[in-house]
Amino acid sequence: MPELPEVETIKLGLAPHIIGQTIQSTLIRESRLRWPVDPELNLKIAGQKINSLKRRGKYLIADLQTGHLIIHLGMSGSLRIIMIALEQPRKHDHLDIRLDNGKIIRFHDPRRFGAILYTTEPIEKHPLLVRLGIEPFDQQFNDRTLYSITRNRKTPIKQILMNSQLIAGIGNIYANEALFQAGIHPGTIASNLNMIHCKKLAASIRDILLRAINLGGSTLRDFVSSEGEQGYFQQEHEVYDQLGKPCSRCKTPIVMKRQNGRSSFFCPKCQKY
C-alpha cells in the first residue's frame, strides 16, 4: 500500500501540472472501486478549477472551486500525468480527468481498493478524514506529543505508529525503519517508553519519512510516481524485508515476527529496548 512518502511523492509530481488548471471532463472506465465512483462525477466537477493539492495522511485532496476531490490509492493504485492521445489506456486504468492544458490525470488500480470521491462538505469534517491523527511533519509533532500519545497504552509501539487515528500516514515499511533507527523493539509496550525514547523515535520518524520522500518513496510491487517512475528508498531499507540479512550496524541477522497480522523486521541486538 502506498504510504505517506509515496503519496507525498505523487502530490509533488502532480501539483505543477494540475494546480490552476480547469477540469474539462472525466471518463470513468470502471466505477467499482472501494466505494463506487459517482456516475454524475463529470457533471459535478467539469468546468471547475483546481485551486490546490494537498495530502492528509494517505489521502490526496484536490481543492476545487466548489468542493473537493478525495483520492486514496488503496493497495496498488497510482496517479499519472499523461498527454492527451499520446498513450492508450492500459488494463486497470479506471478513470481519467482531462484538463484544459492538454493533460490527463489517469487513475490506475489493479486491485480496485482505491477511491475517488467528491464532496462539498467541509473537508476536515469528512468521515474519512475527521478522525485522522497528527501529521508527522506537523510542527506540533515532537517528543512531547509522542510521549503523550503513548501514555497508558499497553499496545506495542509499532501498532501505535501505524494507528492512523493517532499518527497519520505511517505504514508498515516506515514504522519498521523508524524503530530500527531509534533502537526500539517493535514489540515494546508504548507506555514503557520514556521521554528520551520518544525524542529519538519522533526524530527518526521524521528523518526516515523525509529521506523516503527525497528518494521518491519505496517501490516494492506496483508503486510508481506521477511520471511513471519507481521510487528508490527500498534500496535504503535497513530492516524491512531484510530477513536473515546482516544488520547494517552489528551484523546480527535481521529477524521477523508477525504483529497484528503484519510483518515486523528488526535487529534483536540493536533493538533490545
Buried (B, 14 or more C-beta within 10 A) or exposed (E): BBBBBBBBBBBBBBBEBBBBBBBBEBBBEEBEBBEEBBEEBBEBBBBBBBEEBEBBBBBBBBBBEEBBBBBBBBBBBBBBBBEEEEEEBEEBBBBBBBBEEEBBBBBBBBBBBBBBBBBEEEBEEBEBBEEBBBBBBEEEBBBEBBBEBBEEBEBBBBBBBBBBEBBBBBBBBBBBBBBBBBBBBBBBBBBEBEEEBBBBBBBBBBBBBBBBBEBBBBBBEBBBBBBEBBBBBBEBBBBBBBEEBEBBEEEEEBBBEEBEEBEBBBBEEBBEE
